[in-house]
Amino acid sequence: MSVKQEVLKTLEENRGEFFSGEELAGRLQVSRAAVWKAIKALETMGYKIKAVPNRGYCLATASDVLSVEGIKTFLNEEMESLSIEVREVTGSTNQDAKMASANGAPHGSVFVANVQTNGRGRRGRNFISLEGSSIYMSIILKPQLTATDAIYITTAASVAVYRAIKKVTKKETQIKWVNDLYYEGKKVCGILTEAVTDCETGLIDSIILGIGINFNIQMEQIPSELKEVAGALYHGDTDEVSRNQLIAEILCQVLQICMDSDNREFLKDYRENSMILGKEINILGYSEPKKATAIGIEDNGGLIVEYEDKKRETIHTGEVSIRLI
């Protein structure tokens, strides 16, 4: 880890606390000049660092700059070698990941943006993209799965993000089948998986896992037509958690859960935190909506529903959408 990363790690983990140049130099076993140079480099990147005579340096609690260094600060040593690309603006992180995958980018490559101008959800839906307030990230995964098992990745990713949010922010979210997370009754996260299949083997060559999270958005920033459904984890009231920290934890959880296809233990969390099980839903995608009750989640991620005539069916992502009644 570079001196700049080490300084950032110390300041990130102790937001609001001051460290003298001498203290940082002693902790990191480098010269005070090296510390000063690292501080200046971080300021150039946009980090808000307070410098007070006789007190030292302090990372401002409002500072939330996305950076490779900032993300790697919160990764363990095994994951520090991951390929991470952070852009200020991009059309779509999923498109960035697709192009990189086609050019041979390895498993675990990550693409992050501060702003997306052409992001898409399921069925091509648009979503809000506000500068400096959300997380837009895509991960290249290379699991040994068949195309029919792709729903497993979406289900597993939902749990990975749920666990990451809970660990980092202490907030409890709920999962709406198959790929959305809700907080306080409003959507805060959408997950989109796109599979690239090897036609000869029938196996998935790679999966592009896109994750969008409304992290810290003021209510007045949300378009009026979305205020009833769109929410955020924070509304200007966070000073201890950064997007870098949450992104790093999401990476840890995704690479652990999604690549262990034989272990379906994560489904316990999925079922226990479902916001639809036991509730009446409308199943969309037919000539007219079908009313049913969501009664279970199969081990492959399919949703078991029971219709008014007591007939049961398992539905899969891509076939239909659902809406709570």
N, C-alpha and C positions, 0 to 999 in steps of 0.2 A: 504494500500500500504506500502511495506517495506521501510526502510531507503534507501536501495540500489536502489529501483525503484524510490523513490522520488528524489534522487540525479541524477539518470539517466534522469528522466523527466525534471528536471531543466536544465541540460547540453544539452539535445537533443533540447529543445525548444529555446535554446540560443547558438546555435553552433557558435564557434569562440569568445565567450565572456568569460572573466575570472571571477570566483567567489572565494573569499577567503574562507578558512575553517570556519572562524567565521561567514561570511555572510550566507553560506549554513546552518550552525548549527542554526543560528537565524531564517532563513526562515522555516526550517523544525522542529524547536523546539526540537532539539536533541543535544547531546554533540559533540564537535569537534572530539573526538575519534571515535564516531559512523560514522561521515562523512568520516574520514580517512579510517576506516575499509571498508566502502562502496566503496570508490574510489579504494582501493586495490582489492576488489572482482570484480569490473568492469574491471580492468586491467587484471586480471586473465582470464576473459571471452573473452578477445581480444580487448576490447575498447581502443582506443588510446587517452589517457588523458594527456594533457600537465600540468605539475606542475612547476610553476615559482615562486621563492621567492618574496614575497611582492605583488604578483598579484593573486596567487591562482591556481585554477584548470580550465581547458578549454577542452572541447571535440573537438578533431581535426576534421576539416571539412571533411577530407577524411575517417573518421571512419564510417564503415557501417557493423556492426556485427549483424547478425540475432540472436535474443534471445527472449525468452518468456517475459522477463522483458521489452525489447525494444518495443515489440509489444503492451503490455498492457499499456505502458506509454501513448500511443495515443488513448486508448479506454476510453469511458465514464464509469462511475461507474456501470451502469447496465450490461455492457458487461465484466467487469473485472473478473467475475466468469467463463467465457468461458474456456473450456478445450483446451489448446494450447500445442502442442508438436513440438519442433524444433529439427531437426536432422542435423548434419553436412553432412552426406551422406546417401542416401537411394536409393533403386531401383526405387520406384515409390510412390509418396505421395497418389495417388489414391488407390494403393494396400494397403498401410498402413491404409487408411481410411476404406476400405472395410473390412479388418480384424477386425478393432476396432468396426465397426458397427455390424458385426456378433457377437461380444462379448458384445454387449449392450451399446456401447458408445452413449452418448446422442446427441440430436439435437444441432447443432452449434459447435461440436467438430472440431478442426482445426489441420491440419498436414502440417508442413512447412519443407523444406529442402534447404540447401545451394547448394547441388549438387544432381542431379538425374542420375542414371546410366542406368536405363531401362524405361525411360519415353516414353509414347506413345501419339500420337494425334489421330484424327479421322482416321478410316480405318487402324489403326495400324502403322501410319507413325511415324518415328523417328524425333527427333528434337535436336538441339544443346543444350548442358548443360555445362556451363562454371562456374567454382567456383567463388563465390563472386560477380557475375555480374547479376544474374537473380533472379526471384521469382518463386518458385515452391510450390504451396499450394493446399490443398484439404479440402473441408468442407463437413461435414455430415449434410444433410438437411432432415427433416421429414415432408414434406408437405402433406396435405390431397388432393391428386390428383390421377386421374386414369392414367394408362400407356399412354393413348392417349394424355394426357395433358403434357407429359414430355418436349415437345419442348418449352413450355412456360418457363420452368426454364432456358433453354439455352438462349433464347431470353432475358429474364429478367436479367440474369447474365451478358450478353454482355453490357447492359445498366449500370448495377451496376459498372462494371469495367471501362467503359467509364467515368462515373461520378466521380469515385474515382481518376482516372488519372487526370482529368480536375481540380478537387478541390485541389489535392496535388501538382501537377507539373505545373498547368496552361497550359498544352499542350492539343491541340484538336486532338483527334483521329477520325478515321472513322470506321464504322462497315461493314464488309463483311459478308453477310448472310452465315451461320447462327451464326457462333461462333468465328470469327477472328476479331481482331482490327489492324488497320493499322495507321502508323504515317509517314508522309512525303512519302507516296506511298509504304511503306514497312511494312511487317507483324511484329508486336511487341508483339502480344498476341494471344494465342490460348486457347479455353475453351472446356473442354470435360465433358459431363454429362453421368453418368452411373446409371441406375435405378435398384433398387431391389424391385420386386413386390410381394405382398401377393397374392398367387394364389386363396385363398378362397374369399377374398373381392374384388379383382381386383384393389385395391388401391396400390399406391406406398408406400412400407414400408420405404424406404429411398432412397435418391439420393446422389451420390458422385459427387460433383462438383469440377473438377480439373481446375486449372488456372495456366498457364505458361506465364510469361512476361519477355521479354528481357529488362532489366532495364538499365544497364550501361555497354555497350560493345564497346570496341575499334573496328574500322572497320577491322583492320588486324586480329582480333580474329575470325571473321566470315569466315567459310570455303569458298573457292573460288566459289564452285558450288552453294552457297546460297547467295552470295553478291547481286544478282539482286533482291532477294525477301525478305531476312531477314534484319530487322533493329533493332533499339533499341531506347528507350526513350532518353537516353543520350549516348554520346560517350566520356566518361571521363571528362565531363564538368559539373558535378553536385557537389555542396558542401553544399547544404542546405537541400536536401531531402534525406531521408534514405529509404531503403526497408521496415524497420519496420513500418514507418509512412504510406507508401502506403498499406501494408498488412492490417494494422488496419482499414484504411478507406474502403478498399475493403470489409472487414468483416461487417462493419457498413452498407454499401450500399446493400450487398447481403442479409443479414438477414432482412433488411427492405423491399426490393423490391420483393425478391423471395418468401417470405412467405405471401404476401398479394395478393393471386391469383384472388381476385375479382376486384382489381384495375389495370386497364390496361393503366393508364396514362403514364407509362414509354415508351409505344410504340411511343409516340410523339417524344421522343429523338431518339428512334431506327430508325424511318423513316427519321427524319431530318438529321441524321448523317450517313445514309446508303451511301456506296460508289458505289452501283450497281443500285439503282432505276433510271429508265430512260435510262439505258445503255444496250447495246447488250452483251449477255453472251452466253457461250457454256454450255449446261447442260450435264454433264457426268454421266455415269452409265448405259447407253444403249449400244447397239451393236456399235453405232457410235454417236458422239456428236450431240446434237440438238441445233440449233441456235434459240434464242428467245430474247425478250426484257423484262427486269424486270420492272414491272409496279406497284407493290404494296406489302404491307405486311398485311396479315390478322391478326385479333385480337388474333388468337392462335399461331401466329408466322410463319405461312406458307407463302411461297413466291409465289406471283401471277405473272405468266409469260404469254406473248403473243407471239405465233409463227408467222412465216412469212405468214401463211394462215389466220391470225387474230384469230385463235382459242386460247382460254385462258385455263389455267390450274393452279392449286395450287399444288406446290410441297413441300414435307416435308423432314426434315433432316433424314438421314439414307437411303433414297431412292436414292438420287443422290448427286452429287457435282456440283459446278458451277465454271466457269472461265471467267473472263472478256475478251472480244475480243479486 
